[in-house]
Amino acid sequence: MEGTSALRSGRRLALPEGFDSEALGIGMVRLFAHSTRIPLVLLDPSGGVLWANPAFELVGQWSTDALLGQSLLDLLGGERPASVGDSDGLIMLRQAVRQHAATHTTLSVRAADGRQLWMEADLQPLRQPGQALAGFALVLNDVSARVRERQRLRSLIDCTIAGIVLQDESGRIVDCNPEAERLLGRSRAQLLNTGSVQGDWDAIHEDGSPYPGTEHPGMRVLQDGRPVRGDVMGIRLPNGERRWIEVNSQLMHETGSGQRAVVNSFINLSAQKAVEARLQAERERLLTSLEGTRAGLWEWDIEDGGMRVDARWAELLGEPATLQQLSSDAAFERMHPHDQPRLRILLERHLQGDSPFYEAEARMRRADGDYAWLLARGRVVLRAADGRPLRMFGTHAEITGYEAIRSATAQAQHLLKGMFERSPVAVVLNDLVDGRFVDGNAAFLRLVGRPRGSLLALSYWDITPPEYFDQEAEQLRSLMDTGYYGPYEKEYQLGDGQRCPVLLSGMRVSQPDGSEQIWSVIVDLSERRRLEQHLRRAALTDELTGLPNRTLLIQRLERALAELRAGSRTAAAVLFLDFDRFKDINDSLGHEAGDELLRGVALRMRSALRAVDVGDEGGVNVVARFGGDEFVVLLGDVPNAEAALQVAQRLLEAITPPYMLLGQPVEAGVSIGVVLLDADTPGSEEVLRRADLAMYQAKGLGGRQLVLFGA
């Protein structure tokens, strides 16, 4: 037994009494420790540094002379006192040293040069059988790059505009991003551990046929390994809404385990489907309206140049009735060369929005080589968000004389007037100069609650509340500059004195008499606003217990942390509650009994806390169901740890008495983790992780216990 040992550096390693150098193999340890790039440290039984190899000195730019005799865990914890701001990993190291136990953990430390490091730590006690502890060996591995890369990738996934869901090799969902929660209408807790087969998706194909869970893109990829691209499916949200999504799925192998998994990304196609449905409905209505006019119908996809024509259009030009498609260039080439320049000018004016309709008389070459006079009418029915024309409908009618022209004109006017009056969408015409109403259809009169005579005596300024005057002036400037305004939202002052939210868009038109007018389309937003308000309330409330849900809790917790940092709030606390044997109750009595127990616990928690503990709708205090059998209480008015523990004890006592479930008494204790918040507390995710850790420490004590984090 020797008390010292010479190191390659020339220093002598003083060994504590009872330290068995032969058992350790000092020579081999010394050779390995000085040659390896892995940081190694020898500690005394209290955690003081006995020796560190050169690799450890490089980690934090420390010198061994400055380290000897100091507490390594205090050095890793920075300048603050022990346990103040410690990471979870550092707490585990402190506990292991106190308990003379081994541990393996990952911790975040601040090195002497100011760098933040993530270290994988392996602590092993050194002792001979039957003898007292001689010290510890600590091996560190710098995993900072790996941790930061994982955090960066997670941030990218959480910020993407596509929903992302990860399924394991059995098809169960094991991870998802916030956009997936939003698009699928389900929280992360509801999605995890469900799958394509177990989930209540009520999925369908585009043709309306059922889409079984076993055939979902992710399940197909797991079966044959081939990626799926652009698969469209309609799923049923929990609120009953049908949402269309486009899915891409790709097989992946988890590193190390070799297990297969599949990653699914998807985007929302509901808006596109709605536009397609509206276009189809408008086309069918137009076809029905034109059946008796003897005019040929054409539909022009402006972006790709394709045109669809009906049998009557083909008949006018002596073409077979089977002609259904041709290009817009081919159709224009059939126009008489003398008419083409004028037609291009008229068409371009309408496409740019300078005229409300396209209308022209021109000669078009028939199949036999002769030219027929046609009256062409059309209108852009779909534009992109930037105003680009996308789709146009129109007609061609043969005009062989004045009577044919007059008849066709009268017919078209009648059709447009009928479409104007019978349109379910509110349409109105105003004078550009003074805003006076010139005309409005029946849908607009119903919207504003005024008869036509009363409306024509007013201007749009008379039914617009004063607070929107500045916005109106801005829209008028846009109208003067571009010929268009909107879409934008405002309110109308109705005839009964109430207000109605509306969405407006319109264009500037020039009349034959030289007057300038505004042609506007108005959408009533009242029902949409009511639905949005209902959805906002539902999104923040747990359906089973009526308590605030996880989303509202996170919002209030983030606000409380912001107030603590700003100094407007001095202290706060979070209590994390979890049942000790909830699964046993579910398994023995069934899920209905479990649900009744959760409602009973929610009621007792409300009764046990003061009114200010529960908080009003806008307050910072919250009692929330966090998910499953977990509840979280945010207290924004506790001055210290003692007060927070008193509240937690009151809850523990209130919840513990038996519950009557299905006619029999059932005991359901809880374990509670408590976390105090102050101005230095990290974000909400870290707070909840600490509270969860403290709660599991309480469970480890046998349940029905309270544990204060870091105590």
C-alpha positions in Angstrom: 0.0 0.0 0.0 1.6 3.2 -1.1 0.5 6.8 -0.2 1.8 8.5 -3.4 2.4 7.7 -7.0 4.6 9.5 -9.6 2.8 10.7 -12.8 4.3 11.4 -16.2 4.0 15.1 -15.6 6.5 14.9 -12.7 3.8 15.6 -10.0 3.1 13.1 -7.3 -0.4 11.8 -6.9 -1.3 11.8 -3.2 -3.6 8.9 -2.5 -6.0 8.9 0.5 -5.6 6.4 3.2 -7.1 3.1 2.3 -6.7 3.7 -1.5 -5.6 0.4 -3.0 -3.2 1.3 -5.8 -2.6 -2.4 -6.7 -6.3 -3.0 -7.2 -6.5 0.0 -9.5 -3.5 -0.8 -11.5 -1.9 2.6 -11.2 0.6 2.0 -13.9 -2.0 1.0 -16.5 -4.4 3.8 -15.5 -1.6 6.4 -15.7 -0.6 5.3 -19.2 -4.2 5.3 -20.4 -5.3 8.5 -18.7 -2.4 10.6 -20.1 -2.7 9.2 -23.6 -6.5 9.3 -24.2 -8.5 12.3 -25.4 -11.3 11.5 -23.0 -11.4 13.8 -20.0 -10.8 11.7 -16.8 -11.0 12.9 -13.1 -10.3 11.2 -9.8 -12.4 12.5 -6.9 -12.2 12.1 -3.2 -15.3 10.7 -1.3 -16.7 14.2 -1.0 -16.3 15.1 -4.7 -13.0 17.1 -4.3 -10.6 16.8 -7.2 -7.6 14.6 -6.6 -6.3 14.4 -10.1 -7.3 15.3 -13.7 -5.7 14.2 -17.0 -4.6 16.7 -19.7 -7.7 16.0 -21.8 -9.9 17.4 -18.9 -7.7 20.5 -18.6 -8.4 21.3 -22.2 -12.2 21.0 -21.8 -12.6 24.1 -19.6 -9.1 25.7 -20.0 -8.5 24.8 -16.3 -5.1 24.0 -14.8 -4.8 20.9 -12.6 -3.0 23.0 -9.9 -6.1 25.2 -9.7 -8.5 22.2 -9.6 -6.8 20.1 -6.9 -8.8 20.0 -3.7 -11.8 21.9 -5.1 -15.3 20.5 -5.5 -15.6 19.5 -9.1 -19.5 19.7 -9.0 -19.3 23.3 -7.8 -16.9 24.1 -10.6 -19.2 22.6 -13.2 -22.2 24.5 -11.7 -20.5 27.8 -12.2 -20.1 30.7 -9.7 -23.5 30.3 -8.1 -24.0 28.3 -5.0 -24.6 24.5 -5.3 -28.1 23.6 -6.6 -28.9 27.1 -7.7 -29.6 26.8 -11.5 -28.1 23.3 -11.6 -29.1 21.2 -14.6 -31.0 17.9 -14.0 -27.8 16.0 -14.9 -25.7 17.9 -12.3 -28.4 17.3 -9.7 -28.1 13.5 -10.4 -24.3 13.7 -10.0 -24.6 15.5 -6.6 -27.1 12.8 -5.4 -24.8 10.0 -6.6 -21.8 11.5 -4.7 -23.9 11.9 -1.6 -25.2 8.3 -1.9 -21.8 6.9 -2.9 -23.5 5.4 -6.0 -22.7 5.1 -9.7 -24.6 7.1 -12.3 -24.6 7.9 -16.0 -26.2 11.2 -17.2 -25.9 14.1 -19.5 -25.5 17.6 -18.1 -25.1 21.2 -19.2 -22.2 23.0 -17.7 -20.5 26.4 -18.0 -16.7 26.0 -18.5 -14.2 28.4 -17.0 -13.7 30.2 -20.3 -17.5 30.9 -20.5 -18.5 28.3 -23.0 -21.7 26.3 -22.5 -20.9 22.6 -22.8 -23.1 19.5 -22.9 -21.2 16.6 -21.3 -22.0 12.9 -21.1 -20.8 11.9 -17.6 -20.1 8.4 -16.2 -19.4 8.3 -12.4 -18.1 5.1 -10.7 -17.3 4.7 -7.0 -13.9 3.2 -6.1 -13.8 0.8 -3.2 -12.6 -2.7 -2.3 -15.2 -5.2 -1.1 -15.9 -4.7 2.6 -13.9 -1.4 2.7 -14.8 2.2 2.9 -15.2 4.3 -0.2 -11.9 5.5 -1.5 -13.2 8.0 -4.0 -14.7 8.2 -7.5 -13.6 8.0 -11.1 -15.4 10.4 -13.5 -15.3 10.0 -17.3 -16.6 12.9 -19.4 -17.5 13.0 -23.1 -18.2 16.3 -24.9 -21.5 15.8 -26.8 -22.2 19.5 -27.3 -22.2 19.3 -31.1 -24.6 16.4 -31.1 -27.0 18.1 -28.7 -27.0 21.4 -30.6 -27.6 19.6 -33.9 -30.5 17.7 -32.4 -31.9 21.0 -31.0 -31.5 22.7 -34.4 -33.2 19.9 -36.3 -36.1 19.9 -33.8 -36.5 23.6 -34.2 -36.6 23.2 -38.0 -39.2 20.5 -37.8 -41.3 22.5 -35.4 -41.2 25.6 -37.6 -42.0 24.0 -40.9 -45.3 24.8 -42.6 -46.0 21.1 -43.3 -47.3 18.7 -40.7 -44.9 15.9 -39.8 -45.7 12.6 -38.1 -43.3 9.8 -37.3 -44.7 6.2 -37.1 -42.8 3.2 -35.7 -42.6 -0.1 -37.4 -46.0 -1.1 -36.0 -47.6 2.0 -37.3 -48.0 3.8 -34.0 -47.4 7.6 -33.9 -44.3 8.3 -31.8 -43.6 11.9 -32.6 -45.2 14.9 -34.4 -44.7 18.7 -34.8 -47.1 21.5 -33.9 -48.3 21.9 -37.5 -49.4 18.2 -37.5 -51.4 18.9 -34.3 -53.1 21.8 -36.0 -53.8 20.1 -39.3 -55.1 16.9 -37.8 -57.1 18.7 -35.1 -55.7 16.6 -32.3 -53.2 17.4 -29.5 -49.8 15.7 -29.3 -51.1 13.7 -26.3 -54.0 12.5 -28.4 -51.8 11.5 -31.4 -49.0 9.7 -29.6 -49.5 5.9 -29.4 -52.4 6.0 -31.9 -51.9 5.0 -35.5 -53.4 4.7 -38.9 -55.4 1.6 -37.9 -56.4 2.6 -34.3 -57.2 6.3 -35.0 -60.7 7.4 -35.7 -59.8 9.1 -39.0 -62.9 8.2 -41.2 -60.6 8.7 -44.2 -61.8 8.7 -47.8 -60.2 8.9 -51.3 -60.8 11.8 -53.6 -63.7 9.9 -55.3 -65.4 9.5 -51.9 -64.6 5.8 -51.4 -63.3 4.6 -48.0 -59.6 4.8 -47.3 -58.8 2.0 -44.7 -56.1 2.7 -42.1 -54.1 -0.4 -43.3 -53.8 1.4 -46.7 -52.7 4.8 -45.4 -49.4 6.0 -47.0 -47.3 5.3 -43.9 -48.6 1.7 -43.6 -47.9 1.1 -47.4 -44.4 2.3 -47.0 -43.8 0.1 -44.0 -45.1 -2.9 -46.0 -43.1 -2.5 -49.2 -40.5 0.1 -48.4 -41.4 2.3 -51.5 -41.9 6.0 -50.8 -45.4 7.6 -51.4 -45.6 11.0 -53.0 -48.6 13.3 -53.4 -51.2 11.0 -52.0 -54.5 12.9 -51.3 -56.9 11.8 -48.6 -59.8 13.4 -46.7 -59.8 12.8 -42.9 -62.5 13.6 -40.4 -61.4 16.1 -37.6 -62.8 15.6 -34.1 -65.2 18.6 -34.7 -66.7 16.7 -37.6 -65.1 18.8 -40.3 -63.6 17.0 -43.4 -60.1 18.1 -44.1 -58.2 17.3 -47.3 -54.4 16.7 -47.0 -51.6 15.8 -49.5 -49.2 13.2 -48.0 -45.6 12.3 -48.7 -44.2 9.3 -46.8 -40.6 8.0 -46.7 -39.0 4.9 -44.9 -36.2 5.6 -42.4 -34.0 3.4 -40.2 -33.3 4.5 -36.7 -29.5 4.6 -36.1 -28.2 1.9 -33.8 -31.4 -0.1 -33.3 -31.9 -1.0 -36.9 -35.7 -0.6 -36.4 -37.8 0.7 -39.3 -39.9 3.8 -39.0 -41.7 6.0 -41.5 -41.9 9.8 -41.6 -45.0 11.4 -43.1 -45.3 15.1 -44.2 -48.5 16.6 -45.3 -50.1 19.9 -46.3 -53.7 21.3 -46.2 -55.5 21.0 -49.5 -59.0 22.0 -48.1 -58.9 25.5 -49.5 -57.9 24.2 -53.0 -60.7 21.6 -52.9 -63.2 24.4 -51.9 -62.0 26.5 -54.9 -62.3 23.6 -57.3 -65.8 22.8 -56.0 -66.9 26.5 -56.4 -65.5 26.6 -60.0 -67.3 23.4 -60.9 -70.6 24.6 -59.4 -70.3 28.0 -61.2 -69.5 26.2 -64.5 -72.6 23.9 -64.1 -74.8 26.9 -63.3 -73.5 28.7 -66.3 -74.1 25.7 -68.5 -77.6 25.4 -67.3 -78.3 29.1 -67.8 -76.9 29.0 -71.4 -78.7 25.9 -72.6 -81.4 28.0 -74.2 -79.3 30.7 -75.7 -77.9 28.7 -78.6 -74.4 30.1 -77.8 -71.3 28.0 -77.8 -69.5 27.8 -74.4 -65.7 28.0 -73.9 -63.6 27.7 -70.8 -60.0 29.0 -70.9 -57.2 27.9 -68.5 -55.1 31.0 -68.9 -51.9 29.7 -67.4 -51.5 26.5 -69.5 -53.4 27.9 -72.6 -55.9 25.0 -72.8 -59.5 25.6 -73.9 -62.5 23.4 -73.4 -65.5 23.9 -75.7 -69.0 22.4 -75.9 -70.7 20.7 -78.8 -72.6 23.9 -79.7 -69.3 25.8 -80.1 -68.0 23.1 -82.5 -71.3 23.2 -84.4 -71.0 27.0 -85.0 -67.7 26.4 -86.8 -68.7 23.2 -88.6 -66.4 21.0 -86.5 -67.4 17.5 -85.3 -69.3 17.5 -82.0 -66.6 15.3 -80.5 -64.2 18.4 -80.5 -63.7 19.1 -76.8 -60.3 20.6 -76.3 -57.9 22.9 -78.2 -55.3 25.5 -77.4 -56.1 29.2 -77.1 -53.4 29.9 -79.8 -55.2 27.6 -82.2 -58.5 29.2 -81.5 -57.1 32.7 -82.0 -55.4 31.8 -85.3 -58.9 31.1 -86.7 -59.8 34.7 -86.2 -59.7 36.9 -89.3 -56.3 38.6 -89.6 -57.9 42.1 -89.7 -59.8 41.5 -86.5 -56.9 40.0 -84.5 -55.2 43.3 -83.3 -58.5 44.7 -82.0 -59.4 41.5 -80.3 -56.0 41.4 -78.5 -56.5 44.9 -77.2 -60.0 44.2 -75.9 -58.9 40.9 -74.3 -55.8 42.4 -72.7 -57.9 45.2 -71.2 -60.2 42.7 -69.5 -57.3 40.5 -68.3 -55.6 43.5 -66.7 -58.9 44.5 -65.0 -59.5 47.6 -67.0 -62.9 46.4 -68.2 -65.5 44.2 -66.3 -66.2 42.0 -69.3 -64.6 40.9 -72.6 -67.0 41.5 -75.5 -66.2 41.7 -79.2 -67.6 41.0 -82.7 -65.2 39.2 -85.0 -65.0 36.8 -87.9 -63.9 33.3 -87.3 -62.9 30.7 -90.0 -65.2 27.7 -90.3 -64.1 24.2 -91.1 -65.1 24.8 -94.8 -62.9 27.8 -95.1 -65.6 30.5 -94.9 -65.8 33.1 -92.1 -68.7 33.4 -89.8 -69.5 36.6 -87.7 -69.5 35.8 -84.0 -70.3 37.8 -80.9 -67.7 36.8 -78.2 -68.4 37.5 -74.6 -66.4 36.4 -71.5 -65.3 37.2 -68.0 -62.4 36.2 -65.8 -63.9 34.1 -62.9 -60.7 33.3 -61.0 -57.6 35.3 -60.1 -54.5 34.6 -58.1 -53.8 36.5 -54.8 -51.6 38.9 -56.8 -54.4 39.6 -59.3 -53.1 37.4 -62.1 -56.1 36.0 -64.2 -56.3 32.2 -64.0 -59.6 31.1 -65.5 -62.1 32.6 -67.9 -65.6 31.6 -69.1 -67.2 32.8 -72.2 -69.6 32.3 -75.1 -69.6 32.6 -78.9 -72.9 33.4 -80.6 -73.3 33.6 -84.4 -74.6 37.1 -85.6 -75.8 37.2 -89.2 -77.6 40.5 -89.0 -78.9 43.4 -86.8 -81.8 41.4 -85.3 -79.4 38.6 -84.3 -77.1 41.1 -82.6 -80.0 42.8 -80.8 -81.5 39.6 -79.7 -78.2 38.2 -78.4 -77.4 41.4 -76.6 -80.8 41.5 -74.9 -80.4 37.9 -74.0 -77.0 38.4 -72.5 -78.2 41.4 -70.5 -81.1 39.5 -69.2 -78.8 36.6 -68.2 -76.3 38.9 -66.4 -79.1 40.8 -64.7 -80.6 37.5 -63.5 -77.2 36.3 -62.3 -76.8 39.6 -60.5 -80.1 39.5 -58.8 -80.2 35.8 -57.9 -76.6 35.5 -56.8 -76.3 34.3 -53.1 -73.3 36.6 -52.8 -73.9 40.3 -52.1 -73.0 42.5 -55.1 -73.3 46.3 -55.1 -72.5 49.2 -57.5 -71.3 52.6 -56.1 -70.4 56.0 -57.7 -66.6 56.4 -57.5 -66.7 60.2 -56.8 -69.2 60.4 -53.9 -69.7 56.8 -52.9 -73.5 56.9 -53.6 -75.2 53.5 -54.0 -76.2 53.1 -57.7 -77.5 49.5 -57.4 -77.4 46.4 -55.1 -78.7 42.9 -55.5 -81.2 41.2 -53.2 -78.4 39.5 -51.2 -76.9 42.9 -50.4 -80.2 44.4 -49.4 -80.8 41.5 -47.0 -77.3 41.9 -45.6 -77.6 45.6 -44.7 -81.3 45.3 -43.7 -82.5 48.1 -45.9 -85.1 48.4 -48.8 -83.7 49.4 -52.2 -85.2 52.9 -52.1 -83.6 53.7 -48.8 -80.3 52.3 -49.9 -80.1 54.5 -53.1 -80.4 57.6 -50.9 -77.2 56.7 -49.1 -73.4 56.3 -49.8 -71.1 53.6 -48.4 -69.8 56.3 -46.0 -73.2 56.4 -44.3 -73.2 52.6 -43.4 -69.4 52.5 -42.4 -68.5 53.2 -38.7 -66.1 56.1 -38.3 -63.2 54.0 -37.0 -62.9 52.5 -40.5 -62.7 55.8 -42.4 -58.9 55.7 -42.6 -59.0 52.1 -44.0 -61.7 53.1 -46.5 -59.4 56.0 -47.7 -56.5 53.6 -48.2 -58.7 51.2 -50.2 -59.8 54.1 -52.4 -56.2 55.0 -53.1 -55.5 51.4 -54.1 -58.6 51.5 -56.4 -57.4 54.7 -58.1 -53.8 53.3 -58.5 -54.5 49.7 -59.6 -58.2 49.6 -60.6 -58.9 47.1 -57.7 -59.3 47.2 -53.9 -59.4 44.5 -51.2 -60.0 42.0 -50.1 -60.2 43.6 -46.7 -62.5 43.3 -43.6 -64.6 46.0 -41.9 -68.1 46.3 -40.4 -71.4 47.6 -41.8 -73.8 49.7 -39.7 -77.1 47.8 -40.3 -80.6 49.2 -40.5 -81.5 48.0 -37.0 -78.4 49.7 -35.5 -76.3 46.6 -35.1 -73.1 45.8 -36.8 -72.1 43.1 -39.3 -68.5 42.0 -40.1 -67.9 41.8 -43.9 -65.2 41.0 -46.4 -65.1 43.3 -49.4 -63.3 43.3 -52.7 -64.0 45.2 -55.9 -62.9 46.9 -59.1 -63.2 50.2 -60.9 -65.4 50.2 -64.0 -66.1 52.8 -66.7 -69.6 53.2 -68.0 -70.5 54.2 -71.6 -71.7 57.7 -70.4 -68.2 58.3 -69.0 -69.1 57.9 -65.3 -66.7 55.9 -63.0 -68.2 53.4 -60.6 -67.1 50.7 -58.1 -68.2 47.2 -58.5 -68.0 45.3 -55.2 -68.6 41.8 -53.9 -69.3 41.5 -50.2 -69.2 38.4 -48.0 -71.0 38.2 -44.7 -68.5 37.1 -42.0 -70.9 36.8 -39.1 -71.2 33.0 -39.1 -67.5 32.6 -39.6 -66.7 34.9 -36.7 -69.1 32.9 -34.4 -67.5 29.7 -35.5 -64.0 31.1 -34.9 -65.0 32.2 -31.4 -66.5 28.8 -30.7 -63.3 27.0 -31.9 -61.1 29.3 -29.9 -63.0 28.5 -26.7 -63.0 24.8 -27.6 -59.3 24.8 -28.3 -58.5 26.0 -24.8 -60.9 23.7 -22.8 -60.6 20.1 -21.8 -63.8 18.4 -23.0 -63.9 15.8 -20.3 -63.4 17.9 -17.1 -64.2 21.4 -18.3 -60.9 22.6 -17.0 -58.4 24.6 -19.1 -56.3 22.4 -21.3 -52.6 22.1 -22.0 -52.7 24.9 -24.6 -54.1 27.5 -22.2 -51.8 26.4 -19.5 -48.7 26.9 -21.7 -50.0 30.4 -22.6 -50.5 31.5 -19.0 -47.2 29.9 -17.9 -45.3 31.8 -20.6 -47.1 35.0 -19.5 -46.2 34.4 -15.9 -42.5 33.9 -16.8 -42.5 37.1 -18.8 -44.0 39.0 -15.9 -41.3 37.5 -13.6 -38.5 38.6 -15.9 -40.1 42.1 -16.3 -40.4 42.5 -12.5 -44.2 42.9 -12.5 -44.5 39.6 -10.7 -42.3 38.5 -7.8 -42.9 34.8 -7.5 -45.0 31.9 -8.9 -45.1 28.1 -8.6 -46.2 25.1 -10.7 -47.7 21.9 -9.2 -47.6 18.7 -11.3 -50.1 16.1 -10.2 -50.2 12.5 -11.4 -52.4 9.5 -10.1 -50.5 6.7 -8.3 -52.7 3.9 -9.6 -55.0 5.3 -12.3 -54.2 2.5 -14.8 -55.3 -0.1 -12.2 -58.7 1.7 -11.9 -59.1 1.9 -15.7 -58.2 -1.8 -16.1 -60.5 -3.1 -13.3 -63.5 -0.8 -13.6 -63.3 0.4 -17.2 -62.7 3.7 -18.9 -66.1 5.1 -18.0 -65.2 4.8 -14.3 -61.8 6.4 -15.1 -63.4 9.3 -16.8 -65.8 9.8 -13.8 -62.8 9.7 -11.5 -61.1 12.5 -13.5 -64.2 14.6 -13.4 -64.4 14.1 -9.6 -60.8 15.1 -9.1 -61.3 18.2 -11.2 -64.3 19.1 -9.0 -62.4 18.6 -5.8 -59.5 20.6 -7.0 -61.8 23.5 -7.8 -63.4 23.2 -4.3 -60.1 22.9 -2.5 -58.5 26.0 -4.0 -59.5 29.6 -3.2 -61.3 31.5 -6.0 -58.1 33.4 -6.7 -56.2 30.1 -7.0 -58.4 29.1 -9.9 -58.3 32.5 -11.5 -60.7 34.3 -13.9 -60.6 34.0 -17.7 -57.9 36.6 -18.1 -55.8 35.8 -15.0 -52.5 34.1 -14.7 -53.6 31.4 -12.2 -54.8 28.2 -13.8 -55.9 24.6 -12.8 -55.6 22.5 -16.0 -55.8 19.0 -17.2 -52.4 18.4 -18.8 -53.2 15.1 -20.5 -54.4 11.6 -19.5 -54.4 11.4 -15.6 -52.0 14.4 -15.2 -53.1 17.8 -13.8 -51.0 21.0 -13.5 -51.7 24.0 -11.3 -50.1 27.4 -12.0 -50.1 29.6 -8.9 -49.1 33.2 -9.6 -49.6 34.6 -6.2 -47.4 32.4 -3.9 -44.7 34.3 -2.1 -42.4 31.4 -1.3 -41.9 27.6 -1.2 -43.7 27.2 2.1 -46.9 28.8 0.6 -46.7 26.6 -2.5 -46.3 23.4 -0.4 -49.3 24.4 1.7 -51.4 24.7 -1.4 -50.0 21.3 -2.6 -50.8 19.7 0.7 -54.3 21.1 0.6 -54.8 19.5 -2.8 -53.3 16.2 -1.7 -55.7 16.1 1.3 -58.7 17.0 -0.9 -58.0 14.4 -3.5 -57.1 11.5 -1.3 -60.6 10.5 0.3 -62.4 7.7 -1.6 -64.6 8.2 -4.6 -67.8 6.3 -5.3 -67.4 4.7 -8.8 -70.0 2.3 -10.1 -71.4 2.0 -6.6 -68.1 1.2 -4.8 -65.6 3.3 -3.0 -62.3 3.7 -4.8 -59.1 5.4 -3.4 -57.0 7.4 -5.8 -54.0 9.1 -4.4 -51.7 11.4 -6.3 -48.0 12.4 -6.3 -47.2 16.1 -6.6 -44.1 17.7 -7.9 -43.6 21.4 -7.0 -41.4 24.0 -8.9 -40.8 27.6 -7.8 -40.5 30.2 -10.5 -38.5 33.4 -10.4 -36.9 35.8 -12.9 -34.1 33.4 -13.8 -36.4 30.4 -14.5 -36.0 29.1 -18.1 -38.9 28.6 -20.5 -42.2 26.8 -20.0 -40.9 23.5 -21.4 -38.1 23.4 -18.9 -40.4 24.3 -16.0 -42.8 21.4 -16.8 -39.8 19.0 -17.2 -38.6 20.0 -13.7 -42.1 19.6 -12.3 -42.4 16.2 -13.9 -39.0 15.2 -12.5 -40.1 16.2 -9.0 -43.4 14.4 -9.4 -41.6 11.1 -10.2 -39.3 11.6 -7.2 -42.5 11.8 -5.1 -43.7 8.6 -6.7 -40.4 7.0 -5.9 -41.1 7.8 -2.2 -44.1 5.6 -2.3 -46.8 7.9 -3.7 -49.1 10.4 -2.0 -46.1 12.6 -1.4 -44.9 16.1 -2.2 -41.5 16.9 -3.6 -40.1 20.4 -4.2 -37.7 20.4 -7.1 -34.1 21.0 -6.2 -34.8 20.5 -2.4 
